[in-house]
Amino acid sequence: MRDYELAVLLSASPAGGSKDSKNGANVVTEAVKKVDGQIVKTDERGAKTLAYPIRKTTEASLVVFHVALAADSVGQLDHSL
């Protein structure tokens, strides 16, 4: 198993709030478990202003997952996300 970092921008909209972020984090967690990996550590870096709007959103929550995976599972994880 090798160690990898997976940085993800999750919705930080005022309408959804932290509920959207939790759902996004759960999607990543389930995808990692599906390819027989494990999440070693999760760093929530907070809300960040985006350089340009994505789907009319200018702010997102940055979460960095420290993941242990087999080298051949990286492609499967990339495809599932």
C-alpha positions in Angstrom: 0.0 0.0 0.0 1.2 3.5 -0.8 0.2 6.8 0.7 -1.6 9.4 -1.5 -3.3 12.8 -0.9 -6.7 13.4 -2.4 -7.8 17.1 -2.4 -11.5 17.7 -3.0 -13.5 20.9 -3.3 -16.9 20.4 -1.8 -19.9 22.7 -2.1 -20.0 25.4 0.6 -23.3 27.0 -0.5 -25.2 28.9 2.2 -28.4 26.9 1.2 -26.8 23.5 1.7 -24.2 24.4 4.3 -22.2 21.7 6.0 -24.8 19.1 5.0 -23.5 19.1 1.4 -19.9 18.9 2.6 -20.7 15.9 4.7 -22.4 14.1 1.8 -19.4 14.8 -0.4 -17.0 13.5 2.2 -19.1 10.4 2.6 -19.0 9.8 -1.2 -15.2 10.0 -1.2 -15.0 7.7 1.9 -17.2 5.1 0.3 -15.2 5.3 -3.0 -11.9 4.7 -1.1 -13.4 1.7 0.8 -14.8 0.3 -2.4 -11.3 -0.1 -3.9 -10.0 -1.6 -0.6 -8.2 1.5 0.5 -8.3 3.3 3.9 -8.4 6.9 4.9 -5.5 7.6 7.2 -6.3 11.2 8.0 -8.8 14.0 6.9 -7.8 17.6 6.9 -10.7 20.1 6.5 -9.1 23.3 5.4 -12.2 25.4 5.4 -14.0 27.6 2.9 -11.9 29.0 0.1 -12.8 31.6 -2.6 -12.4 30.1 -6.0 -10.4 31.9 -8.7 -13.4 31.6 -11.1 -17.0 30.5 -10.7 -17.8 26.8 -11.1 -21.5 26.2 -11.7 -22.1 29.8 -10.6 -20.4 29.1 -7.2 -17.5 31.2 -6.1 -16.8 29.5 -2.7 -16.0 25.9 -1.8 -14.8 23.9 1.2 -11.4 22.3 0.7 -10.9 18.8 2.2 -7.6 16.8 1.9 -7.8 13.1 2.4 -4.7 11.2 3.2 -5.3 7.7 1.7 -3.5 4.4 1.7 -4.1 2.4 -1.5 -2.6 -0.2 -3.6 -0.9 1.3 -6.7 -3.2 -0.5 -9.1 -6.3 0.9 -7.3 -5.6 4.5 -8.1 -7.1 4.3 -11.6 -10.3 2.6 -10.2 -10.6 5.4 -7.6 -10.1 8.1 -10.2 -12.8 6.5 -12.4 -15.3 6.2 -9.6 -15.0 9.8 -8.5 
